[in-house]
Amino acid sequence: MKNAPIPGHNGHRRPPSLNWSQWYLSVLKVAVGLLLILLITLLWLLRQNEIDEQRSTLIADVLWLEQSVRFHLEGNSEQLRQLAIDLGRAIDRPALFALRTRYILANSPELQQILWLDESHAAVHGMPTRSLPQHLLDASGEKSVRRSIEMARLGKAVYSDAYPTAEGMQLDIYVPIFDDGHYRGTLLGVYSIDGLLKNQVPWWFAEKYQVQIADSSGALLARKSKIDAAATALSYPVILDPPGYGMVLQVTAYRAADNLAQTLITALIIVLAAAVFWSLWAVRGLIQRRLDAEQALRSEYAFRKAMEDSLMVGMRARDLDGRVSYVNPAFLQMVGFSAEELIGREPPMPYWAPEEMERTLQLHDDVLEGKAPQEGFEIRLMRKDGSRFDALVYEAPLIDADGRQTGWMASIIDVTARKHAEELAQQQQEKLQVTARLVTMGEMASTLAHELNQPLAAITSYNTGCLNKLESGNFSTEQLKDALGKLAIQAQRAGHIIRRVHDFVRKSEPKRVSCDLAEVIDDSVGFIEGAAKARGVRIVREIQGMRPELLADPVMLEQVLLNLMRNGIEAMRHTPSEYRRLTIKLSQLDNNQMEIRVIDRGPGIPPEVEEKLFTPLFSTKAEGMGMGLNICRSIIEFHHGRLWVEANPQGGSVFIITLPIALP
């Protein structure tokens, strides 16, 4: 959007004023940029000047070295020419040759050998040996020697081409010998090119440069260098004449050690210039970023406010002294108070229920001391109209931007409806348990009838015997007393069976009492032992001697054991009779728990069925409701225990129950 014109004093509209701060910052940035460019350019020019000076020094040193080598070679050549002249005139030529040659070799270590050849190119004398060099003995070497000697006979020293030997690259010098104008032979000098560099290149030169000699094709003949130094691209070649024939003296400068102080100063200047440029750039956008941050803060606040207002969970913040500092609309709707009525309030709060005042205050103090349970806690609160509701509260520290705790933030959920649903579910669960017990008793009716029939038949028999004795008149008091005592025992036995059935099927609230699991197992086995015998199943009890009592509802545990034992008996209906054995094992674990194992020898449970075994409404029986094992697990979990199934290594299944000896 364009800026609107601003009315001036004259009544006309004038354009908006320029942002001089931005212009000022822009000029400073341009100045710093130019300064940085100038500094870099200056450093580059200094570097180029240093390279030019180094190149000039290199050229001067190369020319000096080339001149020095040339002078040395010409000096040797002059001494050989003088020796050739003297040999043409001397009387004792061998002695003169030996004397002068020994002197020349001593002062020129690069000369490997000096030979005196006659007109037929045969060696007459030689130092240090008389034998011809190896390369002169083959055809190509002999041809080269003849060509060189023919050129030397013209009256001047001649150099041969370089050639390789076992000692390295070498070359020869040929000096003719004349006597009264007649050719009398040739002096042959053998140079080692490596020795020439070794003796003619001084140490200070080798410290600065790499020196090498190459032929006309660029092949390396000899080199003198520092192995641990790195060569640069700065190099200068010069033709080496004599010996000529395209030999080149190539000198390359080593990389000089970096000037650490200059490098550090350069880097520091660049870093400082970059820092200034960056700081100017940062200042330029400071105002804009601040405006953007304020706008983002307003947007973030509006977003968070909308999010908090849409929450169904109540939120309440308190400072470290317990005063309310924030509440969201969901919490206000939950308690029925306004924000003005709650903000700044200290305990007791108006939404605390009077009958829960002591417990609520204790929980409030625990929160301020940092002892609030992480899993939350339930509490009963009061609305403004006096109605009560159950709330689940989660407390967490309230941390500011500096990482300091400024209070506590609570998330509050109305769980009244959930608790009501849980109570209904618990009632349904209890009804299912009672129904399951009735179903169990119905399935065991024939067994119970058989158990009751025995004491009732005995009672009838004893009663008939007493009547017969009374009618006959032939009886004694002891006989009647003994028969009536036995009749009373059978009546008590029948009453115990009926009472046990009544206790098992009656609807009652779960009661944890001190009980011995061995007695619970015995009562459960007594219920189902008749049905087991009818199916040919032998029940084996393995109970440890010393066992602690635990708090549990024995009737509910009997229901679990009866269900598991009945399932085990039915699972073994197709098992061979000699393997039909149901084992009930009781033992104490190291982790302060009791363990009951119900082990059968049936076909076992497939893995795909085992995953759904404890799922409600799932049953492997065509007539089953699918609630038995689910109810069993619920009963065990009610006792803070666990129920699961494993495969029996000997075939069949093992249902395992663990129960804590002491309640958590």
Helices and strands as residue ranges (DSSP letters): E 6-7, E 13-14, H 20-89, H 93-107, E 111-117, E 123-127, G 134-136, H 139-152, E 158-159, E 163-165, E 168-179, E 182-192, H 193-200, H 203-208, E 209-214, E 220-224, E 231-239, E 248-254, H 260-284, H 286-310, E 314-319, E 324-327, H 329-335, H 339-342, G 354-356, H 357-368, E 377-382, E 388-399, E 405-414, H 416-443, H 445-472, H 477-505, E 513-515, H 517-534, E 538-543, E 550-552, H 554-571, G 577-579, E 581-588, E 593-599, H 607-610, H 628-638, E 642-647, E 653-660
